[in-house]
């Protein structure tokens, strides 16, 4: 998955959420660290290390 594009789509409202499993988190973290609009997205932690990212309200 292209997490950089997914973050842009999430920020712009094209998608509602990004679900990240623990095994995919390193790839997501790389895109997240270079994403300049981090304050527009928030993460919701779930059991077993899963995180869902949604637009911040």
LUMVEXVEX-583751 format. One record per residue (C-alpha): chain; x, y, z; residue number from 1. Coordinates in Angstrom, 2 decimals. Layout:
@c A; u X; v Y; w Z; k NUM
...
***
This chain:
@c A; u 0.00; v 0.00; w 0.00; k 1
@c A; u 1.17; v 3.51; w -0.78; k 2
@c A; u 0.80; v 5.05; w 2.68; k 3
@c A; u 1.96; v 8.50; w 1.54; k 4
@c A; u -0.92; v 8.68; w -0.95; k 5
@c A; u -3.31; v 7.15; w 1.59; k 6
@c A; u -2.44; v 9.89; w 4.10; k 7
@c A; u -3.08; v 12.56; w 1.46; k 8
@c A; u -6.39; v 10.92; w 0.53; k 9
@c A; u -7.35; v 10.75; w 4.20; k 10
@c A; u -6.51; v 14.41; w 4.75; k 11
@c A; u -8.49; v 15.42; w 1.65; k 12
@c A; u -11.51; v 13.28; w 2.59; k 13
@c A; u -11.22; v 10.84; w -0.31; k 14
@c A; u -11.08; v 7.95; w 2.19; k 15
@c A; u -12.42; v 7.67; w 5.75; k 16
@c A; u -9.65; v 5.69; w 7.45; k 17
@c A; u -6.37; v 3.83; w 7.14; k 18
@c A; u -6.07; v 0.53; w 9.02; k 19
@c A; u -2.49; v -0.43; w 9.91; k 20
@c A; u -1.50; v -3.85; w 11.25; k 21
@c A; u 1.71; v -4.32; w 13.28; k 22
@c A; u 3.53; v -6.02; w 10.39; k 23
@c A; u 2.80; v -3.01; w 8.11; k 24
@c A; u 3.58; v -0.34; w 10.69; k 25
@c A; u 7.25; v 0.20; w 9.67; k 26
@c A; u 6.15; v 1.11; w 6.12; k 27
@c A; u 3.42; v 3.38; w 7.49; k 28
@c A; u 5.85; v 5.02; w 9.93; k 29
@c A; u 8.20; v 5.92; w 7.09; k 30
@c A; u 5.37; v 7.72; w 5.24; k 31
@c A; u 4.08; v 9.28; w 8.48; k 32
@c A; u 7.44; v 10.77; w 9.42; k 33
@c A; u 7.59; v 12.72; w 6.15; k 34
@c A; u 3.88; v 13.71; w 6.13; k 35
@c A; u 3.72; v 17.49; w 6.75; k 36
@c A; u 0.07; v 17.52; w 7.91; k 37
@c A; u 0.29; v 15.18; w 10.90; k 38
@c A; u -2.06; v 17.38; w 12.92; k 39
@c A; u -4.89; v 16.62; w 10.46; k 40
@c A; u -4.80; v 12.87; w 11.23; k 41
@c A; u -5.23; v 11.00; w 14.49; k 42
@c A; u -4.60; v 7.38; w 15.37; k 43
@c A; u -6.93; v 5.12; w 17.35; k 44
@c A; u -5.15; v 2.17; w 18.96; k 45
@c A; u -6.81; v -1.23; w 19.07; k 46
@c A; u -5.86; v -4.57; w 20.55; k 47
@c A; u -2.99; v -6.62; w 19.14; k 48
@c A; u -1.13; v -3.54; w 17.90; k 49
@c A; u -3.63; v -2.51; w 15.25; k 50
@c A; u -4.13; v 1.22; w 14.66; k 51
@c A; u -6.80; v 3.01; w 12.65; k 52
@c A; u -6.01; v 6.49; w 11.39; k 53
@c A; u -8.86; v 8.95; w 10.77; k 54
@c A; u -9.17; v 12.66; w 10.01; k 55
@c A; u -8.86; v 14.80; w 13.11; k 56
@c A; u -11.95; v 16.88; w 13.85; k 57
***
